[in-house]
């Protein structure tokens, strides 16, 4: 059986990639900046949560596979007020 390799995201790079092509529909610069910042922070914290889930998957052969990891990601809710 092939050895599983843990994937870890760099939260900062991931967040920059997510907002890199994002063009909010806002004429007001402040509103547009807020939308971009919210998207950046959401992506950053999502990457951190993914890393935690991925690390857990490799701890003590927990039996977690990709489908369970995907389900766990789908269940992540923002617990931070932006």
CNS distance restraints for C-alpha pairs under 8 A (distance, minus, plus):
assign (resid   6 and name CA) (resid  54 and name CA) 6.65 0.50 0.50
assign (resid   6 and name CA) (resid  55 and name CA) 7.18 0.50 0.50
assign (resid   6 and name CA) (resid  58 and name CA) 7.11 0.50 0.50
assign (resid   7 and name CA) (resid  51 and name CA) 7.58 0.50 0.50
assign (resid   7 and name CA) (resid  54 and name CA) 6.80 0.50 0.50
assign (resid   8 and name CA) (resid  50 and name CA) 7.89 0.50 0.50
assign (resid   8 and name CA) (resid  51 and name CA) 5.45 0.50 0.50
assign (resid   8 and name CA) (resid  54 and name CA) 7.27 0.50 0.50
assign (resid   9 and name CA) (resid  14 and name CA) 6.85 0.50 0.50
assign (resid   9 and name CA) (resid  47 and name CA) 6.05 0.50 0.50
assign (resid   9 and name CA) (resid  48 and name CA) 7.63 0.50 0.50
assign (resid   9 and name CA) (resid  50 and name CA) 7.72 0.50 0.50
assign (resid   9 and name CA) (resid  51 and name CA) 6.45 0.50 0.50
assign (resid  10 and name CA) (resid  14 and name CA) 6.02 0.50 0.50
assign (resid  10 and name CA) (resid  47 and name CA) 7.24 0.50 0.50
assign (resid  11 and name CA) (resid  15 and name CA) 6.02 0.50 0.50
assign (resid  11 and name CA) (resid  43 and name CA) 7.47 0.50 0.50
assign (resid  11 and name CA) (resid  44 and name CA) 4.82 0.50 0.50
assign (resid  11 and name CA) (resid  45 and name CA) 7.24 0.50 0.50
assign (resid  11 and name CA) (resid  46 and name CA) 7.99 0.50 0.50
assign (resid  11 and name CA) (resid  47 and name CA) 5.08 0.50 0.50
assign (resid  11 and name CA) (resid  48 and name CA) 6.13 0.50 0.50
assign (resid  12 and name CA) (resid  16 and name CA) 6.19 0.50 0.50
assign (resid  12 and name CA) (resid  44 and name CA) 6.13 0.50 0.50
assign (resid  13 and name CA) (resid  17 and name CA) 6.14 0.50 0.50
assign (resid  14 and name CA) (resid  18 and name CA) 6.25 0.50 0.50
assign (resid  14 and name CA) (resid  43 and name CA) 6.87 0.50 0.50
assign (resid  14 and name CA) (resid  44 and name CA) 6.78 0.50 0.50
assign (resid  14 and name CA) (resid  47 and name CA) 7.00 0.50 0.50
assign (resid  15 and name CA) (resid  19 and name CA) 6.34 0.50 0.50
assign (resid  15 and name CA) (resid  39 and name CA) 7.90 0.50 0.50
assign (resid  15 and name CA) (resid  40 and name CA) 5.07 0.50 0.50
assign (resid  15 and name CA) (resid  41 and name CA) 7.14 0.50 0.50
assign (resid  15 and name CA) (resid  42 and name CA) 7.91 0.50 0.50
assign (resid  15 and name CA) (resid  43 and name CA) 4.88 0.50 0.50
assign (resid  15 and name CA) (resid  44 and name CA) 5.02 0.50 0.50
assign (resid  15 and name CA) (resid  47 and name CA) 7.94 0.50 0.50
assign (resid  16 and name CA) (resid  20 and name CA) 5.67 0.50 0.50
assign (resid  16 and name CA) (resid  40 and name CA) 6.79 0.50 0.50
assign (resid  17 and name CA) (resid  21 and name CA) 7.65 0.50 0.50
assign (resid  18 and name CA) (resid  22 and name CA) 7.26 0.50 0.50
assign (resid  18 and name CA) (resid  39 and name CA) 7.67 0.50 0.50
assign (resid  18 and name CA) (resid  40 and name CA) 7.01 0.50 0.50
assign (resid  18 and name CA) (resid  43 and name CA) 6.80 0.50 0.50
assign (resid  19 and name CA) (resid  36 and name CA) 6.57 0.50 0.50
assign (resid  19 and name CA) (resid  39 and name CA) 6.68 0.50 0.50
assign (resid  19 and name CA) (resid  40 and name CA) 6.03 0.50 0.50
assign (resid  22 and name CA) (resid  36 and name CA) 7.43 0.50 0.50
assign (resid  24 and name CA) (resid  32 and name CA) 5.85 0.50 0.50
assign (resid  24 and name CA) (resid  35 and name CA) 6.94 0.50 0.50
assign (resid  24 and name CA) (resid  36 and name CA) 7.34 0.50 0.50
assign (resid  25 and name CA) (resid  32 and name CA) 7.38 0.50 0.50
assign (resid  26 and name CA) (resid  31 and name CA) 6.49 0.50 0.50
assign (resid  26 and name CA) (resid  32 and name CA) 5.34 0.50 0.50
assign (resid  27 and name CA) (resid  31 and name CA) 7.95 0.50 0.50
assign (resid  27 and name CA) (resid  32 and name CA) 7.34 0.50 0.50
assign (resid  28 and name CA) (resid  32 and name CA) 6.21 0.50 0.50
assign (resid  29 and name CA) (resid  33 and name CA) 5.97 0.50 0.50
assign (resid  30 and name CA) (resid  34 and name CA) 6.19 0.50 0.50
assign (resid  31 and name CA) (resid  35 and name CA) 6.29 0.50 0.50
assign (resid  32 and name CA) (resid  36 and name CA) 6.25 0.50 0.50
assign (resid  33 and name CA) (resid  37 and name CA) 6.04 0.50 0.50
assign (resid  34 and name CA) (resid  38 and name CA) 6.05 0.50 0.50
assign (resid  35 and name CA) (resid  39 and name CA) 6.18 0.50 0.50
assign (resid  36 and name CA) (resid  40 and name CA) 6.07 0.50 0.50
assign (resid  37 and name CA) (resid  41 and name CA) 6.07 0.50 0.50
assign (resid  38 and name CA) (resid  42 and name CA) 5.98 0.50 0.50
assign (resid  38 and name CA) (resid  82 and name CA) 6.61 0.50 0.50
assign (resid  39 and name CA) (resid  43 and name CA) 6.13 0.50 0.50
assign (resid  40 and name CA) (resid  44 and name CA) 6.08 0.50 0.50
assign (resid  41 and name CA) (resid  45 and name CA) 6.08 0.50 0.50
assign (resid  42 and name CA) (resid  46 and name CA) 5.99 0.50 0.50
assign (resid  42 and name CA) (resid  78 and name CA) 7.69 0.50 0.50
assign (resid  43 and name CA) (resid  47 and name CA) 6.14 0.50 0.50
assign (resid  44 and name CA) (resid  48 and name CA) 6.46 0.50 0.50
assign (resid  45 and name CA) (resid  49 and name CA) 6.20 0.50 0.50
assign (resid  46 and name CA) (resid  50 and name CA) 6.09 0.50 0.50
assign (resid  46 and name CA) (resid  76 and name CA) 7.92 0.50 0.50
assign (resid  47 and name CA) (resid  51 and name CA) 6.17 0.50 0.50
assign (resid  48 and name CA) (resid  52 and name CA) 6.37 0.50 0.50
assign (resid  49 and name CA) (resid  53 and name CA) 6.24 0.50 0.50
assign (resid  49 and name CA) (resid  73 and name CA) 7.91 0.50 0.50
assign (resid  49 and name CA) (resid  76 and name CA) 7.91 0.50 0.50
assign (resid  50 and name CA) (resid  54 and name CA) 5.97 0.50 0.50
assign (resid  50 and name CA) (resid  73 and name CA) 6.79 0.50 0.50
assign (resid  51 and name CA) (resid  55 and name CA) 6.00 0.50 0.50
assign (resid  52 and name CA) (resid  56 and name CA) 6.17 0.50 0.50
assign (resid  53 and name CA) (resid  57 and name CA) 6.23 0.50 0.50
assign (resid  53 and name CA) (resid  69 and name CA) 6.87 0.50 0.50
assign (resid  53 and name CA) (resid  72 and name CA) 7.59 0.50 0.50
assign (resid  54 and name CA) (resid  58 and name CA) 6.76 0.50 0.50
assign (resid  54 and name CA) (resid  69 and name CA) 7.32 0.50 0.50
assign (resid  55 and name CA) (resid  59 and name CA) 6.51 0.50 0.50
assign (resid  56 and name CA) (resid  62 and name CA) 7.47 0.50 0.50
assign (resid  57 and name CA) (resid  61 and name CA) 7.10 0.50 0.50
assign (resid  57 and name CA) (resid  62 and name CA) 5.88 0.50 0.50
assign (resid  57 and name CA) (resid  63 and name CA) 7.15 0.50 0.50
assign (resid  57 and name CA) (resid  64 and name CA) 5.28 0.50 0.50
assign (resid  57 and name CA) (resid  65 and name CA) 7.32 0.50 0.50
assign (resid  57 and name CA) (resid  69 and name CA) 7.80 0.50 0.50
assign (resid  58 and name CA) (resid  62 and name CA) 6.72 0.50 0.50
assign (resid  58 and name CA) (resid  64 and name CA) 7.98 0.50 0.50
assign (resid  64 and name CA) (resid  68 and name CA) 5.94 0.50 0.50
assign (resid  64 and name CA) (resid  69 and name CA) 6.91 0.50 0.50
assign (resid  65 and name CA) (resid  69 and name CA) 6.23 0.50 0.50
assign (resid  66 and name CA) (resid  70 and name CA) 6.05 0.50 0.50
assign (resid  67 and name CA) (resid  71 and name CA) 6.22 0.50 0.50
assign (resid  68 and name CA) (resid  72 and name CA) 6.13 0.50 0.50
assign (resid  69 and name CA) (resid  73 and name CA) 6.23 0.50 0.50
assign (resid  70 and name CA) (resid  74 and name CA) 6.24 0.50 0.50
assign (resid  71 and name CA) (resid  75 and name CA) 6.36 0.50 0.50
assign (resid  72 and name CA) (resid  76 and name CA) 6.64 0.50 0.50
